[in-house]
Amino acid sequence: MIEANNDAFNKLWELNPEITFNIAEGFNGISREAQIPAILEFLNIPYTGSDPITLGICHEKSRAKEILSYYKIPTPEFLVVYPYDDYLNIDFSLPAIVKPVAEGSSKGIFNSSVVFSIDELKNQINYIHLNYNQPALVEKFLSGREFTVAILGNGKSAKVLPIIEIKFDQLPKTILPIYSYEAKWILDTRENPLDIYECPAKIDDDLRQKIEKVALRTFNVLRCRDWARIDIRLDENGIPNVLEINPLPGILPDPKDNSCFPKAARTAGMNYQEMINAVLNEAIKRYGL
C-alpha cells in the first residue's frame, strides 16, 4: 500500500512495481484524480483504470457533458456559472439542481440543491462559489427514476454488470428524490442502513437495453479503461440521461456499506476479491503483460 501523498513519487520510483492498482483520489485541485496516474505514466509503471486525461475530464463534470453533447448522448441541459460571472439576470429552466463542478461522493449536493425559483437558484450558486471555491454546475432537474451502471472491461468487450436502481421511496418524505449528501452519508449508515439499492433493477428488457447502450457508449466515448460506474436518470419521456461518469468508482469492501460497484459485482456472482482481480486482469490484458 502506498499513500497518495507527497512521498508517493519516490516510493513508486523505488518500488518500481510490475503493475499498480490505482484507487487514489488525490488532494489538491480539480485534476487531483489524475495526478497519481500521471506520475505512474512518467515512471512507466502500468496501472489499472483510466488515464489522466479521462480522469480529469470526468471529474470536471461540465467538460464530460460537453463531450457527451457532441456525441449526442443524452445528458441534462446545463450551464456552468463561474464565481466572476454576473448571474443576477440568470435565465434557466426550473426546477434545476446546482452542484459543484468537480466534486465526488455527493459532496456539495444537498436537499437544498434542487431549486424551484430564480432566487433559490442564485443563492445556491453563491453557496457553491463561497464554500467550494469552484464553478457551479446548474442542470435541469429530471423527474424520472435513477440508476447506476457498473462496467467492467475494455472497448467492444466491455460488459455491463447488473443495473442498480436508487430507490428514493426509502428516504424520509422531507428528503427530495436525489442521492444527496444527506441520503448517502447521514441517513444511510452501517448502523442503520437504508434499503436504497435494488440490484438487479426491476425494469423491462427494453429499458434495460436502452440504459446499457447509453452507458457503454458513454464509457467508450470518454475512453474509460478497465472499469467505471455511470449514473443515469430518466427524463420526463423515459429517456436515459447520463448524470455523471465515475472512472474511479467507490469500492467499500464491507457488504454492510452501500457501495454500488461491489454490489453489482456480487449480484453478478463475484466476491470482493474476484471483483478486484477482474479489474486487475483487464489492465494486465490491456498492457499485454
FILUMTI-6678 format. One line per 8 residues: number of its first residue (from 1); their letters; for each residue x, y, z of C-alpha. Coordinates in pm, 1 decimal, always signed. Example, Ala and Ser with C-alpha at 12.3 -4.5 7.8 and 13.67 -1.06 7.14 Angstrom:
2
1) as) +1230.0/-450.0/+780.0  +1367.0/-106.0/+714.0
//
This chain:
289
1) mieannda) +0.0/+0.0/+0.0  +131.3/+342.6/-98.6  -49.7/+652.1/+25.8  -115.2/+910.6/-247.2  +71.8/+1188.5/-68.0  +393.2/+1386.6/-123.2  +604.4/+1073.1/-70.2  +426.8/+872.2/-340.9
9) fnklweln) +660.5/+961.8/-628.1  +977.7/+845.1/-450.2  +811.5/+531.8/-313.2  +681.1/+431.0/-655.8  +1018.0/+505.7/-814.2  +1199.4/+290.6/-556.8  +948.6/+4.7/-563.2  +905.2/+2.8/-943.3
17) peitfnia) +609.3/-241.4/-929.5  +503.1/-460.3/-1221.5  +157.9/-300.5/-1205.6  -31.2/-72.9/-966.5  -397.5/-94.0/-866.7  -498.1/+271.4/-861.8  -766.3/+394.9/-620.7  -604.5/+735.0/-549.2
25) egfngisr) -844.7/+1026.8/-509.5  -568.7/+1287.7/-479.8  -557.9/+1601.0/-263.4  -542.3/+1929.6/-447.8  -719.2/+2089.1/-742.3  -976.7/+1981.9/-997.3  -725.3/+1745.7/-1164.3  -649.9/+1560.7/-837.7
33) eaqipail) -774.2/+1217.3/-950.4  -538.9/+1235.0/-1249.8  -222.2/+1310.3/-1054.0  -109.6/+962.5/-940.9  -182.0/+807.2/-1286.2  +26.4/+1088.2/-1441.0  +313.5/+1003.2/-1204.6  +278.1/+634.3/-1293.1
41) eflnipyt) +296.0/+717.8/-1663.3  +600.4/+939.3/-1600.0  +768.5/+641.9/-1428.5  +646.7/+399.4/-1698.9  +460.7/+186.7/-1441.5  +145.7/+8.8/-1566.4  -171.3/+74.9/-1365.0  -540.3/-13.2/-1356.7
49) gsdpitlg) -812.6/+215.8/-1480.1  -843.1/+523.3/-1696.5  -561.9/+756.9/-1797.8  -509.3/+1109.2/-1656.2  -697.6/+1276.2/-1943.0  -1016.0/+1072.8/-1893.2  -995.6/+1103.2/-1513.0  -956.9/+1480.5/-1535.0
57) icheksra) -1238.5/+1526.1/-1784.9  -1482.9/+1305.8/-1593.4  -1404.3/+1477.5/-1263.5  -1482.6/+1816.4/-1420.2  -1847.3/+1735.2/-1487.7  -1914.9/+2011.3/-1741.8  -1626.8/+1901.0/-1966.9  -1761.3/+1545.3/-1968.0
65) keilsyyk) -2110.7/+1674.0/-2050.6  -1974.5/+1881.9/-2338.7  -1825.4/+1566.4/-2492.8  -2147.9/+1371.2/-2436.7  -2343.4/+1652.4/-2605.7  -2108.7/+1644.3/-2907.1  -2173.2/+1270.4/-2946.5  -2549.2/+1324.0/-2894.8
73) iptpeflv) -2556.0/+1111.6/-2580.6  -2846.8/+1238.6/-2366.0  -2742.8/+1444.8/-2063.9  -2947.1/+1707.9/-1879.2  -2941.7/+2063.5/-2013.6  -2674.1/+2252.6/-1819.4  -2498.6/+2578.4/-1751.5  -2163.9/+2649.8/-1582.4
81) vypyddyl) -2152.8/+2960.9/-1363.7  -1811.2/+3091.8/-1260.1  -1750.1/+3299.9/-946.1  -1675.1/+3606.0/-1159.9  -1993.0/+3569.9/-1369.5  -2278.0/+3816.9/-1330.9  -2571.0/+3582.5/-1267.6  -2814.8/+3843.3/-1138.6
89) nidfslpa) -3013.5/+3808.5/-1460.6  -2968.6/+3434.1/-1498.1  -3225.1/+3253.1/-1711.0  -3254.7/+2875.8/-1674.2  -3548.3/+2636.6/-1684.7  -3670.9/+2534.2/-1338.9  -3666.4/+2319.2/-1136.0  -3289.9/+2282.8/-1156.1
97) ivkpvaeg) -3017.9/+2120.6/-948.5  -2699.0/+2306.5/-854.1  -2376.4/+2125.7/-768.4  -2001.2/+2187.4/-756.6  -1848.6/+2123.6/-1097.8  -1571.1/+1899.1/-964.2  -1660.5/+1701.3/-652.9  -1749.6/+1338.3/-591.5
105) sskgifns) -1931.5/+1126.6/-332.8  -2228.2/+1370.0/-335.2  -2019.9/+1647.9/-177.1  -2198.0/+1979.2/-227.2  -2528.2/+1814.2/-323.5  -2791.6/+1867.1/-55.6  -3169.0/+1875.2/-29.0  -3137.4/+2249.9/-91.4
113) svvfside) -2952.0/+2187.0/-419.8  -3282.1/+2139.3/-605.6  -3416.6/+2489.3/-669.4  -3764.2/+2598.4/-772.7  -3723.0/+2976.8/-805.9  -3469.3/+3217.9/-951.8  -3383.5/+3346.2/-604.3  -3315.1/+2992.5/-480.4
121) lknqinyi) -3103.5/+2932.1/-790.9  -2891.2/+3242.9/-729.6  -2849.8/+3159.9/-360.1  -2738.2/+2804.9/-431.4  -2488.5/+2918.2/-696.7  -2346.4/+3166.2/-446.8  -2327.5/+2890.8/-183.7  -2117.7/+2672.1/-417.5
129) hlnynqpa) -1884.0/+2960.0/-501.5  -1830.6/+3053.5/-136.6  -1793.7/+2703.5/+6.2  -1621.3/+2510.4/-271.8  -1418.5/+2781.7/-447.9  -1510.8/+2647.7/-791.1  -1771.6/+2696.4/-1063.5  -2130.5/+2585.7/-1006.0
137) lvekflsg) -2290.0/+2338.2/-1243.8  -2659.7/+2409.8/-1299.3  -2856.8/+2122.3/-1452.2  -3217.8/+2071.6/-1549.9  -3375.3/+1858.6/-1278.5  -3500.9/+1530.5/-1423.3  -3809.9/+1378.0/-1266.1  -3757.4/+1012.4/-1358.6
145) reftvail) -3607.7/+702.4/-1198.2  -3233.6/+688.8/-1127.8  -2988.3/+407.1/-1195.9  -2617.7/+343.3/-1164.5  -2435.8/+115.5/-1405.2  -2109.4/-65.9/-1329.7  -1898.0/-154.1/-1634.2  -1605.3/-395.6/-1649.4
153) gngksakv) -1371.0/-444.7/-1944.7  -1243.6/-251.0/-2242.3  -1370.7/-143.0/-2582.7  -1609.6/-381.2/-2751.8  -1555.0/-644.3/-2482.3  -1669.7/-413.7/-2200.5  -1972.7/-556.2/-2022.2  -2242.1/-411.1/-1800.6
161) lpiieikf) -2285.3/-566.0/-1457.9  -2640.2/-593.7/-1315.9  -2801.0/-247.2/-1313.1  -2876.0/-85.8/-977.0  -3178.1/+137.6/-918.4  -3166.2/+405.4/-648.0  -3495.6/+364.3/-458.9  -3579.1/+712.8/-335.9
169) dqlpktil) -3903.7/+592.1/-175.6  -3681.1/+460.3/+105.1  -3589.8/+817.6/+201.7  -3787.9/+1023.7/+455.5  -4069.9/+1227.0/+299.6  -3885.8/+1552.4/+377.5  -3590.4/+1449.2/+157.6  -3612.4/+1515.4/-215.7
177) piysyeak) -3561.1/+1221.3/-458.6  -3191.0/+1278.8/-522.2  -2888.8/+1085.8/-397.7  -2773.5/+1379.4/-185.9  -2504.2/+1407.7/+79.2  -2774.4/+1363.7/+343.8  -2904.6/+1047.9/+175.7  -2561.4/+894.3/+113.9
185) wildtren) -2372.7/+976.8/+433.4  -2615.2/+1088.5/+707.6  -2935.8/+889.8/+663.8  -2771.7/+574.0/+523.9  -2520.7/+436.1/+775.4  -2374.1/+95.7/+854.3  -2561.6/+101.3/+1186.3  -2893.2/+198.2/+1023.2
193) pldiyecp) -2866.3/+106.7/+655.4  -3131.8/+215.7/+409.4  -3258.0/-40.2/+161.8  -3191.4/+215.4/-110.9  -3023.1/-0.8/-378.9  -3221.7/-251.1/-582.1  -2995.4/-485.8/-776.1  -3079.8/-608.4/-1026.8
201) akidddlr) -3317.8/-323.3/-1101.6  -3676.1/-428.6/-1174.4  -3703.9/-296.2/-1530.1  -3826.4/-441.3/-1857.8  -3587.0/-558.9/-2129.3  -3646.1/-252.1/-2345.2  -3541.2/-7.7/-2074.5  -3252.8/-229.4/-1966.4
209) qkiekval) -3116.3/-235.8/-2321.6  -3151.0/+142.8/-2353.6  -2964.7/+200.7/-2025.2  -2690.5/-47.5/-2117.3  -2648.4/+109.6/-2462.4  -2612.3/+465.7/-2333.7  -2377.2/+351.9/-2053.9  -2147.5/+159.6/-2288.8
217) rtfnvlrc) -2144.9/+443.2/-2543.5  -2050.4/+685.3/-2266.3  -1777.4/+451.3/-2137.7  -1621.0/+426.4/-2483.3  -1670.2/+787.6/-2596.7  -1490.1/+911.9/-2284.0  -1223.0/+641.8/-2334.3  -1266.1/+482.7/-1994.1
225) rdwaridi) -1048.8/+179.7/-1925.9  -1095.2/-141.6/-1728.3  -1389.1/-23.2/-1515.5  -1620.9/+265.9/-1438.2  -1961.4/+343.9/-1291.6  -2207.4/+565.6/-1476.0  -2502.2/+741.6/-1310.2  -2816.1/+765.1/-1524.8
233) rldengip) -3156.7/+923.9/-1469.6  -3469.8/+909.0/-1683.6  -3620.3/+1231.6/-1816.1  -3991.9/+1306.7/-1842.5  -4007.7/+1095.1/-2160.9  -3836.4/+794.7/-2004.9  -3510.1/+853.4/-2196.9  -3192.4/+758.3/-2004.6
241) nvleinpl) -2973.6/+1066.6/-1945.5  -2614.2/+1049.4/-1820.0  -2562.9/+1244.9/-1497.3  -2202.3/+1158.9/-1413.8  -1917.2/+927.5/-1508.6  -1708.1/+770.9/-1232.4  -1392.5/+616.0/-1384.6  -1260.8/+568.2/-1028.9
249) pgilpdpk) -1567.2/+416.5/-859.4  -1601.1/+368.5/-485.8  -1538.5/+10.5/-370.5  -1608.6/-18.6/+2.5  -1544.8/-386.6/+83.0  -1797.2/-446.3/+363.1  -2136.8/-559.0/+223.2  -2297.1/-361.8/+509.6
257) dnscfpka) -2176.1/-44.9/+339.2  -2389.4/+61.2/+45.3  -2121.4/+65.7/-225.8  -2251.9/+31.9/-579.8  -1975.4/-134.8/-780.2  -1920.4/-417.5/-526.4  -2297.5/-466.0/-500.0  -2330.5/-504.9/-878.5
265) artagmny) -2031.9/-742.4/-881.1  -2181.8/-956.6/-602.8  -2509.3/-974.7/-794.6  -2308.1/-1089.3/-1097.2  -2163.5/-1372.5/-886.1  -1825.0/-1222.6/-791.2  -1697.2/-1188.5/-437.6  -1486.5/-884.5/-347.1
273) qeminavl) -1150.7/-1046.5/-422.5  -1277.2/-1177.1/-758.8  -1402.7/-828.2/-846.9  -1063.4/-669.6/-766.9  -881.3/-935.3/-967.0  -1123.8/-894.4/-1258.4  -1031.7/-525.1/-1282.2  -662.2/-608.0/-1244.9
281) neaikryg) -684.3/-874.7/-1516.3  -843.0/-628.4/-1757.9  -543.3/-397.5/-1709.2  -298.3/-686.9/-1747.4  -459.9/-783.1/-2079.4  -462.8/-421.0/-2196.9  -88.4/-384.8/-2131.2  -9.8/-729.6/-2274.2
289) l) +163.3/-838.6/-1953.3
//
